[in-house]
Amino acid sequence: MIAIIGDIHGCYYTLKELVDKIRTKYPAIEIYSVGDLVDRGNFSYEVFEFIISERIRFTPGNHDYMFYYFVNQPSSEMGRAWIYNGSETTVNSYNKHIGEMSRHLELIIKAPLFLDLDDCFISHAGISVYYKSKLPKKIIENIDQLDKVMYSNLDSDHGILWTRDPLLNIGKLQVVGHTRHINVAFQEKNNVVYIDTSVYSGNKLSAVVVDKNNILDIISIPTVKKDIN
């Protein structure tokens, strides 16, 4: 049994409340995140320090990758895109913590694009139906091939960082963020649960608790206003 948190987007105080609520109810549970740790909210640096201290594993989101590429390859497509995607708050957050930035960026680029766990399959945006003909039929039994295809399509609108396509039924529960919903949304046909509940817009930050591909619980915290004001 594990808990997975949706897109955090610099909302540190909301994240802290959510983790406290999860651990009060499930004291020994492992916690994961679908990424988009940075941008839009006010406390990207603090979010990173918190997930490190709390040992929360994550799959990187498109915003995390844009941040990395802006610093390391600013002329790249993802690097250039960061300027127009809520980067100002991240810059402000790291203003007094420049020395820690490289450590956080290293965590982003070393984080796996997906986590294939016993309880579910975690990624930022999911495995698009676009790849149905490009992947083996038994995707979960061919993880190395999946990894290769996903890394070779990082910039693609259909890729695991960006897609808003319908997602493949891969034979186990996909837990994803990226595509915003007011509430956590489960699509039975594709066996996908969407957990980005738009914390940075003032809605809420959500997590699902899953066990062996079954959703056991949904836990949410309304956005703490100082995270976005």
Secondary structure, 3 states (H helix, E strand, C coil): CEEEECCCCCCHHHHHHHHHHHHHHCCCCEEEECCCCCCCCCCHHHHHHHHHHCCCEECCCHHHHHHHHHHHCCCCHHHHHHHHCCHHHHHHHCCCCHHHHHHHHHHHHHCCCEEECCCCEEECCCCEHHHCCCCCCCHHHCHHHHHHHHHCCCCCCCCCCCCCCCECCCCCCEEECCCCCCCCEEECCCCEEECCCCHHHCCEEEEEEEECCEEEEEEEEECCHHHCC
